[in-house]
């Protein structure tokens, strides 16, 4: 059973010496020397990170930027078991009203590109390519190997803004939650104070009764 999460995520660039294997388990090449290869359904990777590195190198060679997109987690242990890697021009930017007429409109960074690769974790622990879309609907611009950007730095300004909004919303939720906890704590302390005052009054009543009994004697 899977838990689907559609929020974009980032990943730091890791070791380049992962092994890339075919679907029958035969070793093809390590990811450091596999940039000339093209993804295909059935290709296997040793890890999710190896798949990311391979597709990022492939994207750099072809002339587009990879974006780490949607993923799914296992409902059993919460680990990622499915990942979609896309072109950074995938989808379309949501149109929002401009806050000021003086602000310049942002450049179009999303063009509805369908290029992607989908990898899924198998029971063996390997990551299998289950879908590959090669075609792009925009011009590709090859990037020199010495100018290759890492996966973490491949986000567009729109994606960074979206991440900031996501973190801001999370901070707002945490503040509301903290305020609710604080209110509950105040209520508990108020109840404890009232209970303490009630006990004090009862003790005073008992002491007074004992004094009256002692006086009558």
Order of alpha helices (4+ residues) and beta strands (2+ residues): beta-beta-beta-beta-alpha-beta-beta-beta-beta-alpha
